Amino acid sequence: MTPTAAPVAFYDLDRTILGTPTFTLFLFWAAWSDKPWRLFLVPIWLLLALGYGLKLYDRSRFKPAAIRIFLGRDMSQARMARLAQKFAAWRVATDVQPGAKAAIARDRAEGYRLIMATAAPEFYAREIGRVLAFDDVIASKHQRTADGDWSPILDGENCYGPEKARQAQKWLDQQSGRPAHIRAYSDHPSDAGLFALADEAVLVGHHDKLANLAQQHGWHFQDFRRTA
């Protein structure tokens, strides 16, 4: 008989916990606060973003290239830790959605293990998870040197859609038993695979299209801009 473990709640980050997507914001903020001259490279980034929008390449190529533009070659462990700490403190203090704050507090009070599952890079996503007192973070992994310095290059697949679900399943398989209950929260239907792992799925948003989609799939629907 498979042992039962503590219940688990998976939370997406962008537009679920935080109201504003973090990836581009982090890159612009990091350049502005650390190496402002890199903002002169925005036209190059715009061309890169156009190519991505036209589906000339996918996220796994777009994200490392964007990181190189705004962060440069210096992705030392010390520098990235400093940037991540400042960024996480700013975003958690100003952008956690009221509904997310209430859901996190409820799940924590009910004994759920809180797991962030996001496509954001781990070098700042883990710090946001730490500030929010999450139990663990599943994020897009990046290569590291022997000294612990970061690389723009992904270490594996971008943690999005099916890959996020795969990573969540891998995390579950590494636990001591099947959680007594699993909740999952996300703002995007690309996380249907993550929802399939859950006993209780919550699609976060405020548009009728999303509400109808949630109803079709038997998901709960909640507007995290408010607490109920």
C-alpha positions in Angstrom: 0.0 0.0 0.0 1.4 3.4 -1.0 2.0 5.7 2.0 0.2 9.0 2.1 2.2 12.2 2.3 1.2 15.8 3.2 -1.1 17.6 0.7 0.6 19.7 -2.0 -0.3 22.9 -3.7 1.4 23.8 -7.0 1.4 27.5 -7.9 2.4 29.1 -11.2 4.2 32.4 -10.7 3.4 34.9 -13.5 -0.1 36.3 -13.5 -1.0 33.8 -10.8 0.9 34.7 -7.7 2.3 37.9 -9.1 0.1 40.1 -11.3 2.9 41.1 -13.7 5.0 38.7 -15.7 8.5 38.6 -14.4 10.9 37.5 -17.2 11.1 40.7 -19.3 10.6 42.9 -16.3 13.6 41.3 -14.5 15.8 41.8 -17.6 14.9 45.4 -18.0 15.1 46.1 -14.3 18.5 44.3 -13.9 19.9 46.3 -16.8 18.5 49.6 -15.5 19.7 49.0 -11.9 23.1 47.4 -12.7 24.3 48.3 -16.3 22.1 51.0 -17.7 24.1 51.2 -21.0 22.6 47.8 -21.9 19.2 49.5 -22.4 20.7 50.9 -25.7 20.5 47.2 -26.9 16.7 47.3 -26.7 16.3 47.6 -30.5 18.2 44.2 -30.8 15.8 42.7 -28.3 12.8 44.0 -30.2 14.0 42.3 -33.4 14.6 39.2 -31.3 11.1 39.4 -29.9 9.6 40.0 -33.4 11.3 36.8 -34.6 9.8 34.9 -31.6 6.4 36.4 -32.2 6.6 35.2 -35.8 7.5 31.7 -34.5 10.9 31.7 -36.2 12.3 30.1 -33.0 10.9 28.9 -29.7 11.3 30.0 -26.1 14.3 27.8 -25.6 16.2 30.0 -28.0 14.6 33.3 -27.3 15.1 33.3 -23.5 18.9 32.7 -23.5 19.4 35.3 -26.2 17.4 37.9 -24.3 19.3 37.1 -21.1 22.6 37.7 -23.0 21.4 41.1 -24.2 20.4 42.5 -20.8 22.7 40.7 -18.4 25.9 40.3 -20.5 28.6 37.8 -19.7 28.8 38.5 -16.0 26.4 36.1 -14.5 28.5 35.4 -11.5 26.9 33.7 -8.5 27.4 36.8 -6.3 26.0 39.2 -8.9 22.9 37.1 -9.7 22.2 36.5 -6.0 22.3 40.2 -5.3 20.0 41.0 -8.3 17.6 38.2 -7.4 17.3 39.3 -3.7 16.5 42.9 -4.7 14.1 41.9 -7.4 12.3 39.4 -5.2 11.9 41.8 -2.3 10.5 44.4 -4.7 8.0 42.2 -6.5 6.7 40.3 -3.4 6.2 43.6 -1.6 4.3 45.2 -4.4 2.7 42.6 -6.8 1.4 39.5 -5.0 -2.3 39.4 -6.0 -4.8 39.5 -3.2 -6.4 36.2 -4.2 -3.0 34.5 -4.4 -2.1 35.9 -0.9 -5.4 34.5 0.5 -5.0 31.1 -1.2 -1.4 30.7 -0.1 -2.4 31.6 3.5 -5.3 29.1 3.4 -3.2 26.3 1.9 -0.4 26.8 4.4 -2.9 26.8 7.3 -4.4 23.5 6.0 -1.0 21.9 6.0 -0.2 21.9 2.3 3.3 21.9 1.0 3.6 25.0 -1.3 5.5 24.4 -4.5 6.1 27.1 -7.1 6.1 25.7 -10.7 7.1 28.3 -13.2 8.8 28.8 -16.6 10.8 31.7 -15.0 14.6 31.2 -14.7 15.6 29.5 -11.4 18.2 32.2 -10.6 15.5 34.5 -9.5 12.4 32.3 -9.2 14.0 30.4 -6.3 14.5 33.7 -4.4 10.9 34.7 -4.9 9.9 31.3 -3.6 12.2 31.8 -0.6 10.7 35.2 0.2 7.2 33.8 0.0 8.3 30.9 2.3 7.4 28.2 -0.3 8.7 24.7 0.4 10.2 24.2 -3.1 10.5 25.7 -6.5 10.3 24.0 -9.9 11.7 26.4 -12.6 13.6 26.6 -15.9 17.1 25.4 -15.1 20.2 27.1 -16.4 23.7 25.7 -16.8 26.3 26.6 -14.2 30.1 26.6 -14.1 32.2 24.6 -11.7 32.4 27.8 -9.6 28.6 28.1 -9.4 28.3 31.0 -11.9 25.2 31.1 -14.1 24.9 30.7 -17.8 22.1 32.1 -20.1 21.9 28.6 -21.6 19.1 26.4 -20.5 20.0 23.1 -18.7 17.3 21.0 -20.3 13.9 22.1 -21.5 12.1 25.4 -20.8 9.8 24.6 -17.8 6.6 25.4 -19.7 3.4 23.5 -20.6 4.1 19.7 -20.9 7.7 20.2 -19.5 6.3 21.8 -16.4 3.9 18.9 -15.9 6.8 16.5 -16.4 8.9 18.3 -13.8 6.0 18.4 -11.3 5.5 14.6 -11.8 9.2 14.0 -11.3 9.0 16.1 -8.1 6.0 14.0 -6.9 7.8 10.7 -7.7 10.7 11.8 -5.5 8.5 12.2 -2.4 8.0 9.6 0.3 4.4 9.0 -0.7 1.4 10.1 -2.7 0.1 13.5 -1.3 -3.3 13.2 0.4 -4.5 15.9 -1.9 -3.1 18.0 -4.8 -4.1 21.5 -5.7 -2.8 23.4 -8.8 -3.2 27.1 -9.6 -2.3 28.7 -13.0 -3.5 31.5 -15.2 -2.9 29.7 -18.5 -4.5 26.6 -20.2 -1.0 25.5 -21.2 -0.8 24.2 -17.7 -3.5 21.6 -18.5 -0.9 18.9 -17.9 -0.2 20.2 -14.4 -3.9 20.4 -13.7 -4.2 16.7 -14.8 -2.0 15.8 -11.9 -4.2 17.6 -9.4 -7.3 16.6 -7.5 -8.4 20.3 -7.6 -7.4 22.7 -10.4 -7.9 26.4 -10.3 -7.7 28.5 -13.5 -6.9 32.0 -12.5 -8.1 35.0 -14.5 -11.0 37.4 -15.1 -12.1 36.9 -18.7 -15.2 35.1 -19.8 -13.2 33.0 -22.3 -11.1 31.6 -19.4 -14.2 31.1 -17.3 -15.9 29.1 -20.1 -12.7 27.1 -20.6 -12.6 26.2 -16.9 -16.2 25.1 -16.9 -15.6 22.9 -20.0 -12.7 21.1 -18.2 -14.2 20.9 -14.7 -11.7 23.3 -13.3 -12.4 25.9 -10.7 -12.2 29.5 -11.8 -11.0 32.4 -9.6 -10.1 36.0 -10.1 -7.0 36.6 -8.0 -7.3 40.3 -8.3 -9.7 39.9 -5.3 -9.8 37.7 -2.3 -13.1 35.9 -3.1 
